[in-house]
Amino acid sequence: MELAKYIRETPQGVTLAIRVQPRSSRDEFITAPNAEHLKVRITAPPVDSAANNALPKFISKTLGVSPSAVSLIGGEKSRNKTLLITGTDAQAVAEKLRAQK
């Protein structure tokens, strides 16, 4: 099965390219199959890193991995972010994200 463009397998783990929309009414995924980024709506505001802290928690809960396995590795001041997920593989991440839609 082919992976979405926003999921990449690396030696350190799996990276997700994410486009965040803060201050949403609820936490949810919105994406097209051929999108460059996984679009995620987060209820937290983009103030004092609240959205940056809420995003890994939401992703870890969705993927069923521990919160310490998800870390923000790029895009701290941008809407486009890169997350690193350790302890899993790209295929498992893709399946769990597909189940959320």
KOLROMAR-435047 format. One record per atom (N, C-alpha, C): residue number from 1; residue in one letter; x, y, z. Coordinates in pm, 1 decimal. Each point is the difference from the previous one (the first is absolute). Layout:
{nr NUM; rest A; c1 X; c2 Y; c3 Z}
...
% end
This chain:
{nr 1; rest M; c1 84.3; c2 -118.2; c3 0.0}
{nr 1; rest M; c1 -84.3; c2 118.2; c3 0.0}
{nr 1; rest M; c1 89.2; c2 125.0; c3 0.0}
{nr 2; rest E; c1 -38.2; c2 97.6; c3 -77.9}
{nr 2; rest E; c1 78.0; c2 122.8; c3 -10.9}
{nr 2; rest E; c1 -31.9; c2 95.1; c3 115.9}
{nr 3; rest L; c1 105.1; c2 60.0; c3 54.5}
{nr 3; rest L; c1 -17.3; c2 93.0; c3 111.6}
{nr 3; rest L; c1 -36.5; c2 138.5; c3 -51.2}
{nr 4; rest A; c1 -69.8; c2 75.0; c3 82.8}
{nr 4; rest A; c1 -30.6; c2 139.1; c3 -32.3}
{nr 4; rest A; c1 129.7; c2 79.9; c3 -2.0}
{nr 5; rest K; c1 1.1; c2 111.5; c3 -72.0}
{nr 5; rest K; c1 121.1; c2 82.2; c3 -14.7}
{nr 5; rest K; c1 48.9; c2 56.7; c3 133.0}
{nr 6; rest Y; c1 -89.3; c2 19.0; c3 95.2}
{nr 6; rest Y; c1 37.3; c2 61.8; c3 127.3}
{nr 6; rest Y; c1 56.3; c2 -99.9; c3 101.3}
{nr 7; rest I; c1 4.8; c2 -128.8; c3 -34.1}
{nr 7; rest I; c1 56.2; c2 -101.9; c3 89.3}
{nr 7; rest I; c1 132.8; c2 -47.8; c3 -58.5}
{nr 8; rest R; c1 105.7; c2 7.2; c3 81.8}
{nr 8; rest R; c1 131.3; c2 -46.0; c3 -46.0}
{nr 8; rest R; c1 64.6; c2 -87.6; c3 105.9}
{nr 9; rest E; c1 58.6; c2 -107.9; c3 -45.3}
{nr 9; rest E; c1 75.0; c2 -89.0; c3 89.3}
{nr 9; rest E; c1 145.2; c2 47.0; c3 1.1}
{nr 10; rest T; c1 57.4; c2 18.1; c3 117.8}
{nr 10; rest T; c1 139.7; c2 41.5; c3 14.3}
{nr 10; rest T; c1 69.4; c2 -97.1; c3 95.9}
{nr 11; rest P; c1 132.8; c2 4.2; c3 7.3}
{nr 11; rest P; c1 69.7; c2 -87.1; c3 96.4}
{nr 11; rest P; c1 -39.7; c2 27.7; c3 146.1}
{nr 12; rest Q; c1 -39.3; c2 124.1; c3 30.5}
{nr 12; rest Q; c1 -38.5; c2 35.8; c3 137.1}
{nr 12; rest Q; c1 -143.6; c2 -41.1; c3 32.6}
{nr 13; rest G; c1 -84.8; c2 -12.1; c3 -100.1}
{nr 13; rest G; c1 -141.2; c2 -31.8; c3 19.8}
{nr 13; rest G; c1 -80.6; c2 47.0; c3 -119.8}
{nr 14; rest V; c1 -123.1; c2 38.5; c3 24.2}
{nr 14; rest V; c1 -89.3; c2 45.8; c3 -105.9}
{nr 14; rest V; c1 -19.2; c2 150.4; c3 14.8}
{nr 15; rest T; c1 8.8; c2 74.4; c3 -111.2}
{nr 15; rest T; c1 -27.1; c2 143.3; c3 6.1}
{nr 15; rest T; c1 -134.2; c2 28.5; c3 -66.6}
{nr 16; rest L; c1 -71.3; c2 95.6; c3 56.4}
{nr 16; rest L; c1 -126.7; c2 47.2; c3 -55.2}
{nr 16; rest L; c1 13.9; c2 148.0; c3 -32.4}
{nr 17; rest A; c1 -33.5; c2 38.4; c3 -122.9}
{nr 17; rest A; c1 -6.4; c2 141.0; c3 -38.7}
{nr 17; rest A; c1 -143.1; c2 44.8; c3 26.7}
{nr 18; rest I; c1 -15.1; c2 98.1; c3 87.7}
{nr 18; rest I; c1 -132.2; c2 41.0; c3 47.4}
{nr 18; rest I; c1 -21.4; c2 148.8; c3 -22.8}
{nr 19; rest R; c1 -121.3; c2 35.1; c3 -39.9}
{nr 19; rest R; c1 -42.2; c2 140.3; c3 -8.6}
{nr 19; rest R; c1 -104.4; c2 18.2; c3 109.5}
{nr 20; rest V; c1 29.1; c2 88.2; c3 94.6}
{nr 20; rest V; c1 -84.9; c2 17.9; c3 118.5}
{nr 20; rest V; c1 -92.7; c2 119.6; c3 -16.2}
{nr 21; rest Q; c1 -124.3; c2 -19.3; c3 42.4}
{nr 21; rest Q; c1 -95.8; c2 109.8; c3 9.9}
{nr 21; rest Q; c1 -39.5; c2 11.7; c3 146.9}
{nr 22; rest P; c1 61.7; c2 96.6; c3 71.0}
{nr 22; rest P; c1 -31.8; c2 14.9; c3 143.0}
{nr 22; rest P; c1 -135.1; c2 68.5; c3 21.8}
{nr 23; rest R; c1 -44.4; c2 -0.5; c3 123.5}
{nr 23; rest R; c1 -126.3; c2 61.2; c3 41.9}
{nr 23; rest R; c1 -120.8; c2 -54.7; c3 -74.0}
{nr 24; rest S; c1 0.2; c2 -127.9; c3 -21.6}
{nr 24; rest S; c1 -112.5; c2 -65.6; c3 -65.1}
{nr 24; rest S; c1 -105.4; c2 -34.5; c3 104.5}
{nr 25; rest S; c1 -117.6; c2 -38.6; c3 -45.6}
{nr 25; rest S; c1 -105.2; c2 -37.8; c3 94.4}
{nr 25; rest S; c1 24.0; c2 -139.1; c3 58.7}
{nr 26; rest R; c1 80.8; c2 -82.6; c3 -70.0}
{nr 26; rest R; c1 33.2; c2 -133.1; c3 52.9}
{nr 26; rest R; c1 130.0; c2 -49.2; c3 -63.1}
{nr 27; rest D; c1 61.0; c2 -100.0; c3 63.3}
{nr 27; rest D; c1 121.3; c2 -61.8; c3 -52.9}
{nr 27; rest D; c1 -41.4; c2 -103.1; c3 -104.3}
{nr 28; rest E; c1 53.6; c2 14.2; c3 -122.7}
{nr 28; rest E; c1 -36.3; c2 -93.9; c3 -105.4}
{nr 28; rest E; c1 98.5; c2 5.8; c3 -115.8}
{nr 29; rest F; c1 -4.2; c2 -104.3; c3 -84.3}
{nr 29; rest F; c1 80.4; c2 -6.7; c3 -121.8}
{nr 29; rest F; c1 -86.4; c2 39.4; c3 -118.3}
{nr 30; rest I; c1 59.4; c2 73.9; c3 -94.7}
{nr 30; rest I; c1 -66.1; c2 32.2; c3 -125.9}
{nr 30; rest I; c1 106.3; c2 -7.0; c3 -106.6}
{nr 31; rest T; c1 -14.9; c2 -91.7; c3 -94.0}
{nr 31; rest T; c1 101.5; c2 -9.5; c3 -103.7}
{nr 31; rest T; c1 -53.7; c2 -67.9; c3 -124.2}
{nr 32; rest A; c1 61.2; c2 32.9; c3 -111.1}
{nr 32; rest A; c1 -29.3; c2 -66.8; c3 -126.6}
{nr 32; rest A; c1 103.5; c2 -111.8; c3 -17.5}
{nr 33; rest P; c1 -32.4; c2 -105.7; c3 -73.0}
{nr 33; rest P; c1 93.7; c2 -112.1; c3 -14.5}
{nr 33; rest P; c1 136.1; c2 39.0; c3 -58.2}
{nr 34; rest N; c1 5.6; c2 96.4; c3 -90.3}
{nr 34; rest N; c1 126.2; c2 37.1; c3 -64.0}
{nr 34; rest N; c1 59.0; c2 128.7; c3 57.0}
{nr 35; rest A; c1 -39.7; c2 37.2; c3 118.7}
{nr 35; rest A; c1 47.2; c2 124.8; c3 61.0}
{nr 35; rest A; c1 147.5; c2 -8.6; c3 38.1}
{nr 36; rest E; c1 66.9; c2 114.5; c3 -3.9}
{nr 36; rest E; c1 140.6; c2 8.0; c3 40.7}
{nr 36; rest E; c1 13.3; c2 -4.0; c3 152.1}
{nr 37; rest H; c1 -102.6; c2 49.6; c3 71.1}
{nr 37; rest H; c1 0.6; c2 4.7; c3 146.6}
{nr 37; rest H; c1 -126.9; c2 -64.7; c3 54.2}
{nr 38; rest L; c1 11.9; c2 -60.8; c3 115.6}
{nr 38; rest L; c1 -116.2; c2 -46.1; c3 73.7}
{nr 38; rest L; c1 -56.1; c2 123.4; c3 70.0}
{nr 39; rest K; c1 -124.4; c2 34.2; c3 -28.0}
{nr 39; rest K; c1 -58.8; c2 118.7; c3 62.2}
{nr 39; rest K; c1 -66.2; c2 -40.4; c3 131.2}
{nr 40; rest V; c1 35.8; c2 74.5; c3 104.8}
{nr 40; rest V; c1 -50.1; c2 -29.7; c3 133.7}
{nr 40; rest V; c1 -56.5; c2 127.4; c3 60.7}
{nr 41; rest R; c1 -121.7; c2 -10.2; c3 50.6}
{nr 41; rest R; c1 -60.3; c2 111.1; c3 74.4}
{nr 41; rest R; c1 18.9; c2 -28.5; c3 148.3}
{nr 42; rest I; c1 45.7; c2 102.5; c3 71.4}
{nr 42; rest I; c1 27.1; c2 -10.8; c3 143.8}
{nr 42; rest I; c1 -77.8; c2 110.1; c3 71.8}
{nr 43; rest T; c1 -59.0; c2 -32.0; c3 114.2}
{nr 43; rest T; c1 -76.4; c2 99.3; c3 74.8}
{nr 43; rest T; c1 89.0; c2 102.8; c3 68.6}
{nr 44; rest A; c1 122.4; c2 -36.5; c3 29.4}
{nr 44; rest A; c1 92.1; c2 89.5; c3 72.0}
{nr 44; rest A; c1 36.8; c2 121.1; c3 -85.6}
{nr 45; rest P; c1 16.9; c2 116.8; c3 63.4}
{nr 45; rest P; c1 41.5; c2 119.3; c3 -74.3}
{nr 45; rest P; c1 150.3; c2 -1.4; c3 -29.1}
{nr 46; rest P; c1 43.1; c2 78.2; c3 -99.0}
{nr 46; rest P; c1 143.4; c2 4.1; c3 -31.8}
{nr 46; rest P; c1 75.7; c2 97.5; c3 89.6}
{nr 47; rest V; c1 -28.7; c2 -3.1; c3 128.2}
{nr 47; rest V; c1 60.0; c2 92.8; c3 96.3}
{nr 47; rest V; c1 78.4; c2 -79.7; c3 103.0}
{nr 48; rest D; c1 119.1; c2 46.4; c3 34.0}
{nr 48; rest D; c1 83.5; c2 -64.5; c3 101.7}
{nr 48; rest D; c1 19.6; c2 -149.7; c3 -27.6}
{nr 49; rest S; c1 14.5; c2 -36.3; c3 -125.7}
{nr 49; rest S; c1 24.0; c2 -138.2; c3 -43.4}
{nr 49; rest S; c1 -113.0; c2 -95.5; c3 36.6}
{nr 50; rest A; c1 -118.8; c2 50.0; c3 25.0}
{nr 50; rest A; c1 -112.1; c2 -87.1; c3 37.5}
{nr 50; rest A; c1 -33.8; c2 -97.5; c3 -112.6}
{nr 51; rest A; c1 -5.0; c2 47.5; c3 -123.7}
{nr 51; rest A; c1 -30.2; c2 -88.8; c3 -112.7}
{nr 51; rest A; c1 114.0; c2 -99.2; c3 -22.5}
{nr 52; rest N; c1 124.1; c2 44.8; c3 17.1}
{nr 52; rest N; c1 115.1; c2 -89.6; c3 -15.3}
{nr 52; rest N; c1 -1.3; c2 -111.1; c3 104.2}
{nr 53; rest N; c1 -49.7; c2 28.2; c3 118.2}
{nr 53; rest N; c1 -8.0; c2 -100.7; c3 105.6}
{nr 53; rest N; c1 -119.8; c2 -92.1; c3 -18.8}
{nr 54; rest A; c1 -110.1; c2 53.7; c3 -52.1}
{nr 54; rest A; c1 -120.9; c2 -79.5; c3 -18.4}
{nr 54; rest A; c1 11.3; c2 -95.7; c3 -118.2}
{nr 55; rest L; c1 70.8; c2 39.8; c3 -104.4}
{nr 55; rest L; c1 9.9; c2 -82.7; c3 -120.8}
{nr 55; rest L; c1 61.4; c2 -137.3; c3 25.8}
{nr 56; rest P; c1 118.4; c2 -10.7; c3 64.0}
{nr 56; rest P; c1 55.4; c2 -134.2; c3 25.5}
{nr 56; rest P; c1 -89.7; c2 -86.3; c3 89.2}
{nr 57; rest K; c1 -69.0; c2 62.4; c3 95.1}
{nr 57; rest K; c1 -90.9; c2 -75.6; c3 86.6}
{nr 57; rest K; c1 -115.0; c2 -59.4; c3 -81.2}
{nr 58; rest F; c1 -56.7; c2 80.6; c3 -90.0}
{nr 58; rest F; c1 -109.7; c2 -46.2; c3 -84.9}
{nr 58; rest F; c1 47.2; c2 -112.7; c3 -92.6}
{nr 59; rest I; c1 116.7; c2 16.5; c3 -60.4}
{nr 59; rest I; c1 53.9; c2 -101.2; c3 -91.0}
{nr 59; rest I; c1 31.0; c2 -130.0; c3 75.1}
{nr 60; rest S; c1 60.6; c2 9.9; c3 118.8}
{nr 60; rest S; c1 33.5; c2 -121.3; c3 75.8}
{nr 60; rest S; c1 -125.9; c2 -75.6; c3 41.0}
{nr 61; rest K; c1 -103.1; c2 72.4; c3 40.3}
{nr 61; rest K; c1 -126.5; c2 -63.3; c3 38.2}
{nr 61; rest K; c1 -62.6; c2 -69.7; c3 -121.3}
{nr 62; rest T; c1 2.1; c2 66.1; c3 -115.0}
{nr 62; rest T; c1 -58.2; c2 -55.1; c3 -122.0}
{nr 62; rest T; c1 73.6; c2 -125.0; c3 -47.0}
{nr 63; rest L; c1 133.4; c2 3.6; c3 6.2}
{nr 63; rest L; c1 80.4; c2 -111.4; c3 -50.0}
{nr 63; rest L; c1 18.5; c2 -110.9; c3 103.1}
{nr 64; rest G; c1 -38.1; c2 25.6; c3 124.0}
{nr 64; rest G; c1 14.0; c2 -101.2; c3 103.7}
{nr 64; rest G; c1 143.8; c2 -22.1; c3 43.0}
{nr 65; rest V; c1 79.9; c2 106.6; c3 -3.4}
{nr 65; rest V; c1 138.2; c2 -8.6; c3 47.7}
{nr 65; rest V; c1 14.2; c2 90.2; c3 121.7}
{nr 66; rest S; c1 106.7; c2 -17.7; c3 75.2}
{nr 66; rest S; c1 18.9; c2 83.1; c3 118.9}
{nr 66; rest S; c1 30.8; c2 144.1; c3 -41.5}
{nr 67; rest P; c1 -38.6; c2 96.8; c3 81.2}
{nr 67; rest P; c1 28.3; c2 140.3; c3 -32.9}
{nr 67; rest P; c1 148.5; c2 28.6; c3 -17.0}
{nr 68; rest S; c1 85.8; c2 -74.6; c3 68.9}
{nr 68; rest S; c1 144.1; c2 22.6; c3 -13.2}
{nr 68; rest S; c1 54.3; c2 -49.7; c3 -134.1}
{nr 69; rest A; c1 -78.3; c2 -79.1; c3 -73.2}
{nr 69; rest A; c1 42.8; c2 -51.5; c3 -130.3}
{nr 69; rest A; c1 -22.6; c2 100.8; c3 -112.3}
{nr 70; rest V; c1 -72.4; c2 108.8; c3 29.2}
{nr 70; rest V; c1 -31.7; c2 101.3; c3 -102.3}
{nr 70; rest V; c1 69.9; c2 129.9; c3 37.0}
{nr 71; rest S; c1 81.7; c2 52.1; c3 -92.9}
{nr 71; rest S; c1 69.1; c2 126.2; c3 27.9}
{nr 71; rest S; c1 -4.4; c2 91.4; c3 -121.8}
{nr 72; rest L; c1 -6.3; c2 128.8; c3 27.0}
{nr 72; rest L; c1 0.6; c2 102.7; c3 -103.6}
{nr 72; rest L; c1 145.0; c2 23.7; c3 -40.3}
{nr 73; rest I; c1 33.6; c2 -25.3; c3 -127.1}
{nr 73; rest I; c1 139.0; c2 17.3; c3 -44.7}
{nr 73; rest I; c1 16.3; c2 112.8; c3 -101.1}
{nr 74; rest G; c1 -110.3; c2 61.6; c3 -41.3}
{nr 74; rest G; c1 11.7; c2 110.7; c3 -93.9}
{nr 74; rest G; c1 -126.7; c2 82.9; c3 -4.7}
{nr 75; rest G; c1 15.5; c2 130.4; c3 -24.0}
{nr 75; rest G; c1 -113.8; c2 88.1; c3 -17.4}
{nr 75; rest G; c1 -59.1; c2 55.7; c3 127.2}
{nr 76; rest E; c1 84.8; c2 23.1; c3 98.8}
{nr 76; rest E; c1 -51.0; c2 47.9; c3 128.5}
{nr 76; rest E; c1 -78.0; c2 131.0; c3 -12.1}
{nr 77; rest K; c1 41.4; c2 89.2; c3 -89.3}
{nr 77; rest K; c1 -65.7; c2 129.8; c3 -15.9}
{nr 77; rest K; c1 -85.8; c2 7.6; c3 -127.0}
{nr 78; rest S; c1 -26.9; c2 -113.9; c3 -60.9}
{nr 78; rest S; c1 -71.1; c2 -4.1; c3 -127.0}
{nr 78; rest S; c1 -125.2; c2 -86.4; c3 12.1}
{nr 79; rest R; c1 -93.0; c2 14.8; c3 -94.0}
{nr 79; rest R; c1 -115.6; c2 -89.4; c3 -4.6}
{nr 79; rest R; c1 38.8; c2 -136.6; c3 -55.2}
{nr 80; rest N; c1 105.6; c2 -1.9; c3 -82.0}
{nr 80; rest N; c1 51.0; c2 -126.7; c3 -53.9}
{nr 80; rest N; c1 100.4; c2 -58.0; c3 98.5}
{nr 81; rest K; c1 -30.8; c2 -117.7; c3 51.8}
{nr 81; rest K; c1 82.5; c2 -60.8; c3 103.9}
{nr 81; rest K; c1 42.0; c2 -140.6; c3 -42.3}
{nr 82; rest T; c1 109.1; c2 -45.7; c3 57.7}
{nr 82; rest T; c1 45.8; c2 -136.8; c3 -21.7}
{nr 82; rest T; c1 9.1; c2 -69.0; c3 135.2}
{nr 83; rest L; c1 -66.3; c2 -113.6; c3 12.1}
{nr 83; rest L; c1 2.9; c2 -79.0; c3 122.1}
{nr 83; rest L; c1 76.6; c2 -128.6; c3 -24.9}
{nr 84; rest L; c1 76.1; c2 -42.7; c3 99.3}
{nr 84; rest L; c1 69.9; c2 -128.4; c3 -4.1}
{nr 84; rest L; c1 -69.8; c2 -94.9; c3 96.9}
{nr 85; rest I; c1 -36.3; c2 -118.5; c3 -51.0}
{nr 85; rest I; c1 -65.0; c2 -100.8; c3 82.1}
{nr 85; rest I; c1 92.3; c2 -121.0; c3 6.3}
{nr 86; rest T; c1 41.1; c2 -37.0; c3 120.2}
{nr 86; rest T; c1 88.8; c2 -114.7; c3 17.5}
{nr 86; rest T; c1 -79.9; c2 -120.3; c3 49.4}
{nr 87; rest G; c1 56.7; c2 -117.6; c3 -16.1}
{nr 87; rest G; c1 -63.5; c2 -120.7; c3 51.8}
{nr 87; rest G; c1 -111.3; c2 -54.9; c3 -87.0}
{nr 88; rest T; c1 -8.8; c2 42.7; c3 -125.6}
{nr 88; rest T; c1 -101.8; c2 -49.6; c3 -92.8}
{nr 88; rest T; c1 56.4; c2 6.1; c3 -140.7}
{nr 89; rest D; c1 -76.3; c2 -47.6; c3 -96.1}
{nr 89; rest D; c1 45.0; c2 9.8; c3 -139.0}
{nr 89; rest D; c1 -102.3; c2 77.3; c3 -83.3}
{nr 90; rest A; c1 39.8; c2 37.9; c3 -119.9}
{nr 90; rest A; c1 -82.9; c2 85.1; c3 -84.4}
{nr 90; rest A; c1 -131.4; c2 -67.6; c3 -37.0}
{nr 91; rest Q; c1 3.1; c2 -129.0; c3 -21.3}
{nr 91; rest Q; c1 -121.2; c2 -72.7; c3 -37.7}
{nr 91; rest Q; c1 -104.1; c2 4.1; c3 112.0}
{nr 92; rest A; c1 44.2; c2 -18.6; c3 123.9}
{nr 92; rest A; c1 -91.1; c2 4.1; c3 114.9}
{nr 92; rest A; c1 -58.6; c2 139.7; c3 17.8}
{nr 93; rest V; c1 82.8; c2 102.5; c3 -19.4}
{nr 93; rest V; c1 -47.4; c2 138.7; c3 11.0}
{nr 93; rest V; c1 -105.6; c2 26.3; c3 -106.5}
{nr 94; rest A; c1 27.3; c2 -41.2; c3 -123.6}
{nr 94; rest A; c1 -93.9; c2 21.6; c3 -110.8}
{nr 94; rest A; c1 -133.9; c2 -67.8; c3 27.6}
{nr 95; rest E; c1 3.5; c2 -122.1; c3 51.0}
{nr 95; rest E; c1 -123.3; c2 -73.3; c3 28.3}
{nr 95; rest E; c1 -82.4; c2 67.7; c3 109.5}
{nr 96; rest K; c1 66.9; c2 46.1; c3 104.8}
{nr 96; rest K; c1 -72.6; c2 65.5; c3 109.7}
{nr 96; rest K; c1 -56.9; c2 134.3; c3 -43.1}
{nr 97; rest L; c1 72.4; c2 74.0; c3 -83.6}
{nr 97; rest L; c1 -53.7; c2 126.8; c3 -49.7}
{nr 97; rest L; c1 -117.6; c2 -24.5; c3 -94.3}
{nr 98; rest R; c1 8.9; c2 -102.9; c3 -82.3}
{nr 98; rest R; c1 -108.8; c2 -32.3; c3 -92.6}
{nr 98; rest R; c1 -125.6; c2 -38.8; c3 78.0}
{nr 99; rest A; c1 16.6; c2 -66.2; c3 113.3}
{nr 99; rest A; c1 -113.9; c2 -40.7; c3 81.5}
{nr 99; rest A; c1 -71.1; c2 119.5; c3 63.6}
{nr 100; rest Q; c1 67.0; c2 114.4; c3 10.2}
{nr 100; rest Q; c1 -58.6; c2 119.2; c3 60.7}
{nr 100; rest Q; c1 -95.4; c2 73.9; c3 -92.3}
{nr 101; rest K; c1 9.0; c2 -25.4; c3 -129.4}
{nr 101; rest K; c1 -81.7; c2 75.7; c3 -96.6}
{nr 101; rest K; c1 -140.3; c2 -50.9; c3 -8.7}
% end
